[in-house]
Structure formats: structure tokens, C-alpha cells
Amino acid sequence: MTQNESAIEQINLGFNDQEDRLLLKIGLADKTEVAVWITRRICKAMWGLLQNTNSSLVSAINPIITTPDNKHQAIENFELEVAEQKKINNMDFKSEYITSRDTRTDEPMLAIQCVVISIENSSVEKSQLPQLELQCNNGQSVKIALSNELVYAVTNMMLLATREAGWDLLMTQNTMQIALNPSQQVLH
């Protein structure tokens, strides 16, 4: 990993009523933190992208069984799904976020666009995990590899934080992806 890359250790997402934004804090294994402001518009777009990503992550390991030859593959996929579910069930949503981390930026960055990047690699049997990229107004971006566990954790935190914010985003499992136009930025 390069200096700018690090494994995620903790995530915190909360509503800041003075800013009328969500603050996403990503605690990294190198004991640093990345903080990003998430506006209502970006939150809604992020929700749609994460829902689409989650369904593609699930469908990638759940092919349709059409022949008896696929039974072995189906059993392997079921075992993978059970293992994924165990990981999700063992996730820790109760521990307090560690606030003594060094921040990588002086102030939280402001996300102005979000996209999901899927990387297909023909030289490797499996593709890499899709990445959520939060492009910020300072020209930097935050990229997060999206495992099933991470998508589950972030979407649950988004539901709680938007409920606290009183945002009527109508977040459902069938929300469609929302296209963002960066030229129509709104300053708060």
C-alpha cells in the first residue's frame, strides 16, 4: 500500500445540524482519519450507487442453476454467502469511534460527486471489488473498496443518520442510481 492507501479500521457517519450535512469519518489502520462532508444530494446519489453495487456483489456469487454441472458451483456460492452473512452478523456497531486519530486534512473535505468504479481484470480470475469514489471540491478524492460488509455497514449508518437529519430521501432497497452534474454545485 502507498502512503495514501490504508485499510479501513472504523467508520463513523453522523449528522451535523449546524452544517446540515453528514460527516463521514473513516478511521484507518495507520491511525489516521479521512473526514468528508456529505450533502443531502450526495447522500441520495450514494444510496442509489450502494444499492446497485450491493445487488451486483450478491448476483456475482449467485448464478442461476441451469444444469446438474452447476450444482457444485451452487454449493460453493451458498457457502460463500453464508460466510458473508456471518461476517455481517459479527460486525461491531456498538464500539465508540476512536477520536484520537491524526487527520489527513486540516478540515473535512466536501464531496461534490460520487461514482462507483468497477475494475475488470482479464489476467486475474476474479475482478477487484468495486470502489466508491467521493470526488471532493479540493480536487482530491476518497476511494473505498466496497465489500458486502462495507456496503451493509455504510447503508445502515446512512439510514440512521438521515433519519436523525430529518431528510426525506425515501431510501428504499429499489432506489435507482442518480446522475450528478458537477457543474450545478450548490454552496451551503
Secondary structure, 3 states (H helix, E strand, C coil): CCCCCCCEEEEEEEEECCCCEEEEEEEECCCEEEEEEECHHHHHHHHHHHHHHHHHHHHHCCCCCCCHHHHHHHHHHHHHHHHHHHHHHCCCCCCCCCCCCEECCCCCEEEEEEEEECCCCCCCCCCCCCEEEEEECCCCEEEEECCHHHHHHHHHHHHHHHHHHCCCCCCCCCCCCCCCCCCCCCCC
